[in-house]
Amino acid sequence: MDGVGSAARSAAALMAAAPTAAKNQALLSLARRLRASGPALKAANAKDLAAAKAAGLKGPLLDRLKLTPAAIATVAEGCEQIAAMPDPVGEISGLKRRPSGISVGQMRVPLGVFGMIYESRPNVTIEAASLAIKSGNACILRGGSEALHSNLALAELVAAALKEAGLPPTGVQLINTTDRAAVGMLITAPQHVDVIIPRGGKSLIERISAEAKVPVIKHLDGNCHTYVDAEVDFGLALTVVINAKTQKYSPCNATESLLVHAESAPDFLPHIGAVLAEKGVELRGCARTLALLGPLPGAKVTAATEADWSEEYLAPIISIKVVDSLNEAIAHINHYGSHHTDAILTTNHAHAMRFLREVDSASVMVNTSTRFADGFEYGLGAEIGISTDKLHARGPVGLEGLTSLKWVVLGQGEVRA
Amino acid sequence: MDGVGSAARSAAALMAAAPTAAKNQALLSLARRLRASGPALKAANAKDLAAAKAAGLKGPLLDRLKLTPAAIATVAEGCEQIAAMPDPVGEISGLKRRPSGISVGQMRVPLGVFGMIYESRPNVTIEAASLAIKSGNACILRGGSEALHSNLALAELVAAALKEAGLPPTGVQLINTTDRAAVGMLITAPQHVDVIIPRGGKSLIERISAEAKVPVIKHLDGNCHTYVDAEVDFGLALTVVINAKTQKYSPCNATESLLVHAESAPDFLPHIGAVLAEKGVELRGCARTLALLGPLPGAKVTAATEADWSEEYLAPIISIKVVDSLNEAIAHINHYGSHHTDAILTTNHAHAMRFLREVDSASVMVNTSTRFADGFEYGLGAEIGISTDKLHARGPVGLEGLTSLKWVVLGQGEVRA
């Protein structure tokens, strides 16, 4: 691990200084190699799949492990998209002349080395590698042990692409062991690693945050809210809430909790309740919600407990609460939410502006679906993760989140008086 | 402490939503109150000074504790300057329409609650309070125990100013105890505190970083370098190096290490050596430096040890090394430096640009003195500290460093396909 770490640190200097053309060449070469390596990747992936099936892995976990031709085409296309994006590194902004004569501005630079710890999803190997290359960082990847053969085959392609472009093959390193101690070393080596990005379940991220001696860009849970205001277009609200809750149940940006203003509740709740129930969504309501929902034959409707307000279901379940004011809605979200993504549906401009300003979440939305909280949808090209931290990067983290700003001072011999 | 923490969290919501006019009113009221409270502040400060003298405190430590009329005038003026600056909170940048129809941008918002831990310098109480007010944050201040009476008197003025402006007096709280356990509680309470900013010696900051469960904006040491290139204006280099090293010895942005290209060394070293020696600066040189310095009667000239290259002297001592190339200079700085502030003196544009890009420090400078690394000199109005971290804020941290960006999404009923 120490060898991997110091190799990453050395590579980082070369990655940071790499010309844009070389980084793009590496990304395009990687896309080509991915498309040309179908059989080899399939063979490596088959080993992982066989072992996983033998170990009893099933359902979505097994699906995520699969490196299908479609998945390979998607990550290859992702590399090309990132190659087409502007290079964030070296941009100087805000250069201003000061009374002393010096000019002061900020230059965007790579963070250095990031460590990525993720589950058994081989596509993340390519996503992380391609973002590292374009952002001028070196990275150390630690994927789930079930995907090791697939990841090794992919990492080989990355190294070859880097080499072809004249960049250090150690710019992207995959930890070639399933030993858990390697994670412990990675997260406690500030001399080698500048930031750790964990992607996985809440327990993994909490454990890493607790033990890390290196800064962590965390994504904890996504308990997202949609608030239906007193002044609202009911048609819009129905469409948006249905999308936010039911378009997909497993993503972190799906709405888990619906807040409805008391003035809208008598009309809105029976309608939304009926549509959600028809889609098989379980409704967990406050007492006023239950009274207003009306009869929903065959639907699962229960009383929400205190724990429901904090829950990230990632499932066809929604909690519903009637609130008496915008103030109450904002206070509820700031108290029970996870500071991920929250939306207001309203026709009132002042309410929209207050919600945007006062809800303390990484993404705040007006009149649209929380499902839009995503690096691609935001125009970042790709995302390395979604941060629920307040410092550095909030929400979807793309190329910019993997950089920081240093101060640049240009003088002509000025001295401090 | 739990009461202080939850009061800060409640106040933070009000501070974040506060109108710019109210925040400015509080700052101007604070300036007025500071100017009108000379006798009361003097009396409180006298208690601290008497106790400190009785405890044997001397020299600079005692000087820093003094709340002189001049010091009061300076912090009052600082409040007025911060009132005159633009409000960073609420600014929306980069709002762009996406193919889906939504508009996506970023809004600048306060971090929430910051905890400030500092030594016995009462002026820091007002600097931190004024930056908190303008940036819309609540803060919890823990000053050095020797300054407790002075700090309590100052905190009373801050609370009155907040109240006068219709803001929560608990927006700025001073911990009214010298119990060290309070620090431990402050740095391990993520439910109450979003970020800790320690200001003090390296050992204090290392201890806080090691024990904190809350993110820390750290300022470790300032081992700053000035590199004199092969192509350089000797007159400019002499002026700048003398200023960078000798204008003041104690600040973190003073140059501690001088690197000289082998082509410049034979001419430059005897000159700079003579001037530094005349000013009483001890010279610790590499073997080539010692050979080139020539006779310096009465000067203290010694061989630099490996430890010298990493040392932050904060004293009239400088380490000097001859390097054979720009590459060697950059590698030396990135290896031994503290990523604080480093400067190149050169007439060569390509060398200047490579230095700016490749030296991994919070501030990188061309042809000027490292002593300029300062919030006021950079135009930030004030600084809460200087960060040597890579994430979030690097270098001088002003109002912007106390904020973060959240994503703002504006729709008209768009849903995710």
Interface residues (C-beta under 8 A of the other chain):
Chain A: A13 A16 A17 G90 K96 R98 S100 I102 V104 M107 V109 L111 G112 D194 V195 P215 I217 D233 L236 T239 V240 I242 N243 A244 Q247 N334 A343 R354 L356 R357 E358 D360 S361 A362 S363 V364 M365 V366 N367 T368 S369 R371 F372 A373 E377 Y378 G379 D389 K390 L391 H392 R394 G395 P396 S404 L405 K406 W407 V408 V409 L410 G411 Q412 G413 E414 V415 R416
Chain B: A13 A16 A17 G90 K96 R98 S100 I102 V104 M107 V109 L111 G112 D194 V195 P215 I217 D233 L236 T239 V240 I242 N243 A244 Q247 N334 A343 R354 L356 R357 E358 D360 S361 A362 S363 V364 M365 V366 N367 T368 S369 R371 F372 A373 E377 Y378 G379 D389 K390 L391 H392 R394 G395 P396 S404 L405 K406 W407 V408 V409 L410 G411 Q412 G413 E414 V415 R416
